[in-house]
Amino acid sequence: MTRSSRRDLLIILILGALSTVSPFSIDMYLPAFPQIARDLGTTPAEISLSVSGYFVGLAVGQLFYGPLLDRFGRKKPLYGGLSLFVVASLGCLTARSPGLFIAFRLLQAMGGCVAQVGAVTMVRDFFPVEESAKILSLLFLVLSVSPLFAPSIGGFVATTAGWPWIFVILAGFAVIVMALIAVLLPEGRQPDPDISLRPSAIMRGFVNVIAHPQFYTYAIGGAFSFSGLFVYVTGSPIIFIDTFHVDPWIYGLIFAALGCSFIGGSQLNHWLSRRYHSRQIFRAALICQNIVVFAIFAGTAFGWYGLVANIFLLMVYLPFCGVAFPNAAAIALAPFTKNVGSAAALLGFMQMGIGAFASTGVGFLHSSDSLPIFAVMSATAVIGLGILLVNQNRVRNA
């Protein structure tokens, strides 16, 4: 392995560690809900509001860190955000009321979201455009694998040491990541004093980013394509437990198997990106995604499929989510150099915002069987492909 290859591998590993901060923060404490609720004198349902609070902080916080990453370079905002994450994590374990616990979770997200937007931003700093999709695919692989292990780790910690130690571990992990950044990670981009932090200038910067046809086509189209994964995760208990009446432990096995199929899509993208252009891969992934999800929707509407067929078709569908979004993200960020932090922040905000909005459709439709869930998944796939097709000429002209 050459010196350059070792450097690239080290950077990828550090960016991967940054990418795990939020997934572990979201999923690691889920098995501890009953313990936390008992100690805080409330119900697990109220504690679940802390998940919503984290998602709000994760989406909104990225918009603040984008301009900061452009103005002050990459490391200072990372230190600031991760320090807030550490303080808020320690606040969570000392909270003595549900409201205070939820507030600290919101602050934890506002600090931790710098890790996600920072990792995506630095892909453009350290790697050329033609390699961005491959590197982003590896980061999204880390994002997708983390939720498979985080609840198991959190459950073990909660039963052996108590739920407060989950937040001690999260705080300690953030400290380790900061140390790795300080010692081993090069400064991806020097501070740019020309970047203004006035609210009007920040808004102008966001408007300039989102006005670029290549950005809004691929960022929004990719977010709608990827949101099918959010809808599936939200609706999977209804699909398998309510519709097919599988036991909860069998549902866990099915969920893990389908999670592996999504991971396989990320790995497939790593192979495809060495042979095809990101635009070709993204377009093909959207077309295939639409074909498969319409097959699922039609078969469900007419009662053609049983449990095995549903699992098989979802196993075919989910990899296209893993293929589509990394390529969309790479293409969306490609035109930007000076304000890539703002562009990455908007990209993350759209991914989280559109995904969360689509997944709420499951609740608004009062789903009691799988048909409304597959209808929403079909709609998001159509919207994603439609955005790409409608704006192709604008992107070429730009």
C-alpha positions, -999 to +999 in steps of 0.1 A: +000+000+000+014+034-010+018+063+013-011+081-005-033+050-002-026+048+036-035+085+040-067+080+021-076+050+041-070+068+074-091+098+062-120+074+053-118+057+087-120+090+105-148+102+084-165+069+090-161+073+128-177+108+124-206+093+105-214+069+134-220+096+160-256+103+151-267+068+143-254+055+176-270+085+194-303+077+179-304+039+183-282+030+212-306+040+240-338+026+224-337-007+245-334+014+276-367+032+272-384+013+300-355+019+324-354+056+316-391+060+319-392+043+353-363+064+366-378+097+354-413+088+365-430+088+331-439+064+303-419+050+274-442+069+250-431+102+265-395+092+264-400+084+227-405+121+221-367+125+227-362+106+194-384+132+176-364+160+193-332+145+181-344+143+145-355+180+147-321+190+160-303+168+135-321+184+105-321+220+116-286+220+131-270+211+098-281+244+083-261+263+110-229+243+106-227+245+068-217+282+068-195+277+099-175+249+082-169+272+052-160+303+073-137+288+100-124+257+082-134+222+091-118+214+125-130+243+147-167+238+140-162+200+146-146+207+180-174+231+189-202+208+179-187+177+194-180+195+226-217+205+228-225+169+221-204+157+250-219+183+275-255+174+264-247+137+267-236+142+303-267+163+308-289+134+296-276+111+323-281+137+350-316+148+339-343+142+365-374+150+345-387+140+311-387+176+298-351+182+308-341+148+292-358+157+259-342+192+260-307+177+265-314+152+236-322+182+214-290+199+223-271+166+218-284+165+182-276+202+176-240+193+186-237+159+170-251+168+136-218+186+128-202+152+125-225+141+097-224+173+077-186+176+083-179+141+071-199+147+038-182+181+033-147+167+037-153+140+011-152+169-014-121+183+003-099+152+001-112+133-029-118+142-066-154+145-079-151+112-098-144+093-066-169+111-044-198+087-050-176+057-041-164+074-008-200+086+000-212+050-006-188+038+021-200+064+045-236+056+039-226+019+044-214+029+079-246+048+085-267+018+075-247-008+095-246+013+127-284+009+135-280-029+133-255-030+161-263+001+182-295-013+199-277-046+209-248-027+224-272-003+242-293-032+255-262-049+269-249-017+286-284-009+300-288-044+316-253-047+329-244-012+340-276+009+337-289+033+311-268+064+322-237+046+311-250+046+275-246+084+275-212+081+292-201+059+263-215+083+237-196+112+253-164+092+255-167+082+219-171+119+208-139+128+228-120+100+211-132+112+177-121+148+185-086+134+195-084+116+162-093+147+143-068+168+162-039+144+157-045+125+125-069+144+102-055+171+079-073+204+077-096+198+047-101+235+039-085+266+052-108+292+068-123+316+043-128+351+059-148+361+028-177+339+040-201+361+059-220+348+089-247+376+087-281+359+085-289+377+052-256+365+037-261+329+049-296+329+034-282+343+002-256+315+002-283+288+006-304+304-021-274+304-045-268+267-037-304+256-041-308+277-073-282+256-091-301+231-114-276+203-108-280+207-070-318+209-067-323+181-093-301+156-077-304+166-040-343+166-041-346+137-065-321+117-045-338+126-012-372+114-025-357+082-038-339+076-005-370+084+015-385+051+005-361+036+031-375+059+058-411+048+049-401+011+049-385+014+083-415+032+098-440+008+083-421-025+086-439-035+119-472-030+101-461-050+070-448-080+089-463-080+124-498-066+117-503-079+081-485-113+082-487-118+120-451-128+124-436-131+159-416-101+170-383-121+171-389-133+135-396-097+126-362-088+140-346-115+118-364-103+087-355-067+095-318-076+098-319-096+066-335-067+047-310-044+063-282-065+048-298-062+014-295-024+017-259-027+027-254-049-003-266-021-025-240+002-010-213-023-018-227-028-053-224+009-058-188+008-049-183-017-078-205+002-102-188+035-096-155+021-110-172+013-143-200+038-149-206+075-144-226+086-113-253+100-136-258+067-154-260+048-121-284+072-105-308+072-135-307+034-138-313+030-100-343+052-101-359+034-130-353+000-114-366+013-081-398+024-097-403-009-115-398-030-084-419-009-060-448-008-085-446-046-087-449-047-049-478-022-048-498-039-076-492-074-061-503-062-027-534-044-041-545-076-059-535-100-032-509-118-053-481-121-027-476-138+006-449-132+032-420-148+012-428-128-019-429-095+000-396-102+016-380-111-017-393-080-035-382-057-007-348-074-008-347-064-044-360-028-038-339-017-009-305-020-026-316+006-051-319+031-022-284+023-013-272+028-049-292+060-057-285+084-029-246+083-028-245+091-065-271+118-062-252+134-033-219+133-053-234+149-084-253+175-063-221+186-045-198+185-076-204+222-088-193+237-054-159+245-040-161+278-020-194+270-002-194+232-002-202+232+035-234+251+029-242+227+000-236+196+022-258+211+050-287+217+026-282+182+012-284+167+047-314+188+056-333+177+025-324+141+030-337+141+067-366+165+061-380+148+030-375+113+046-392+124+078-421+140+059-426+109+037-425+085+067-452+106+085-475+096+056-477+062+072-493+077+103-515+102+084-530+074+063-537+054+095-522+023+080-534-010+094-521-030+065-492-028+040-510-013+010-508+024+021-471+020+030-463+006-005-484+034-020-463+061-002-431+042-013-444+042-049-452+079-048-417+089-035-400+068-062-422+084-089-414+119-076-377+112-075-376+099-111-400+127-123-377+154-108-347+139-127-365+136-160-381+171-159-349+188-151-324+169-173-322+197-199-317+224-173-288+205-158-272+200-192-276+237-201-262+248-167 
